[in-house]
Amino acid sequence: MKTDKSQASRFLMQASLGYDQDLLEEVSRIGATDWLGQQLNHEPSILRPFEPAVRELWGDFKKRLVAAHGAHNLNGEGNNPALPYKWYFRMAWWQHTLTRKDDLLRQRVAQALSEILVISDASSLELNSIGMGSYYDLLYAHAFGNYVDLLTEVSMHPMMGIYLSHMLNQKADPSRNIHPDENYAREIMQLFTIGLFELNPDGTEKLDASGKPIPTYDNRDIKALARVFTGLLPSAYEYEWETSFWDESLTGYPVGFEDGIDKAFKTVPFIRVTEPMVIDEDYHDRGPKQLLNGRISLPGGQDGAQEIRSAVAQLVAHPSTAPFVAKHLINRLVTSNPSPAYVKHVASKFGPHGDLKAVVEAILTWPLKNDVSDVALPTARQENGRLVQSQKLKSPLQRVTQILLAFGAHNDSGKPWLLGDDLDEALSMHPMSSPTVFNFYKADFAPHGDLQKLGLTAPEFELHTSATSVAYVNTMYYWFFGGQLPLVSTRIGTGSEQRMVMEMNPEILWSRAEDVLKFDFSREKKMAADPTQHDALIDQMMVLLAGTTDEAAKARIKEAYAFYADNPEWVVQTIAFMISISPEFTVQEA
């Protein structure tokens, strides 16, 4: 069944990180429902593509660097220019996002999950992009799988073990003042499953007899759950240089562990980061454990891996987890303020193991399948203030990926030189780079003003400050008029690392033309060459980017390029710029 182009555009804003005119026309022709079915049932040729891509990028760089300077000159004190720093994951992420078109929904869901099951390169994890790629592969591979499998693998992944510090966690030994680290135990409840307060199936908070929210857990529960995540070790210690003391043949706790953990061995790249952690049963607490008022019961005597999976499965099956996860995914994909009916519908598809495929389908089909006004509340208008409840501010990342994909950002060499550092600096957002485990913005954030007074949330507004809003406009101006797409350079790094790269390959001192990213405006410039098609061109580009068209906005755009209406390139660039900074584009409507 065909879908109106405006509806198809709004649907693709929810279901992808971006799309071009060809995909918009395809979805309009075959219908959103059929396209969604194809995406949900599509199995990528490589289900875990990011770690191999990162390894190839880093391996090539390191090989050339060693050939030019010798390993002995690179294996010294201080920052090592041959470490697999965060940029290699970033390059792999952008290359995949800008070139792969058969897994758009999976990419969108993986990115959404990365804002729930957070790790970040704004930490020691920046030292190993191979581990970052391996972790992102979990999110990508399980995007349509079940939440128990995903969260179990997340719990056992060494990058999470480092980030939330349950790696090298020991069972309690009060005589030596040793107690299990409680960080991961707290966050797996608060952020990954049950949340702070018990929820009804529709996502509203349960209230006690006094009308107060009911906490889901207390400090005793954290301590009990921390005992589960004990005895966890890297599968091996390793370092890239043969002269290193530790190598991949070493397993178990580091020498001197009994006297306290040496933090040097609880970081990267001194551990193997692509294999699940293993468990030393001598350091795992095998006693029975009860928490959440008996909702989680672990009999004791189980091996560590079995107990961790059992604890994860029971957390996922908790009545609050389905609405908690459902609401977070709705927030990321569709709207900041889903109705209770919407949350309840999506949560009902979650099931005891967390069926993410069914959840994603329910999220993206709810407005289409429910047209009864008293049920389809995500599209209902707020009477007070005439605010649309189904709206959400697009995150900075969503805006830039949509623009880059809409106009086919590419280079002629095919080299993955996009690092995203300038986007991170200007807009305070880049995949897997949040400042804390609480993501880039709090789920319940509301800016002061009408939204707050109406009791609505708008999480993305926490990043929309006076600085980032101006930086976003400037970024769009540079993109469309200055020929400066995001950090288009064949150079990696700064300082001594920068000089090494230049010495090794002097011709890359400046960006080469074939490496520079550029937009493909060929279709639009043909229309712009004919003044009689300008109205149609603006409509086409507005529907592509904003899912709507508006006569007042169209008039402002035409006025902006009136003095050079005979220059097709400037006409197209002006239209793209004006739309990219417009409220019609920056606010997503279901």
Buried (B, 14 or more C-beta within 10 A) or exposed (E): EEBEBBBBBBBBBBBBBBBBBEBBEBBBEBBBBBBBBEBBEEEBEBEBBBBBBBBEBBEEBBEBBBEBBEBEEBBEEEEBBBBBBBBBBBBBBBBBBBEBEEBBBBBBBBBBBBBBBBBBBBBBBBBBBBBBBBBBBBBBBBBBBBBBBBBBBBBBBBBBBBBBBBBBBBBBEEEEEBBBBBBBBBBBBBBBBBBBBBBBBBBBBBEEEEEEBEEBBEEEBBBBBBBBBBBBBBBBBBBBEEEEEBEEEBEBBBEEBEEEBBEEBBBBBBBBBBBBBBBBEEBBBBEEBBBBEEBBEBEEEBEBBEBBBBBBBBBBBBBBBBBBBBBBBBBBBBBBBBBBBBBBBBBBBBBBBBBBBBBBBBBBBBBBEBEEEEBBBBBBEBEEEEBBBBBBBBBBBBBBBBBBBBBBBBBEEEBBBBBBBBBBEBBBBBBBBBEEBEBBBEBEBBBEEBBEEBEBBBBBBBBBEEEBBEBBEEBBBBBBEEEBBBBBBBBBBEEEBBEBBEEBBEEBEEBBEEBBBBBEBEBBBEBBBEEEEBEEBBBBBBBBBBBBBBEEBBEEBBEBBEEEBEBBEBBBBBBBBBBBBBEBBBBBBB
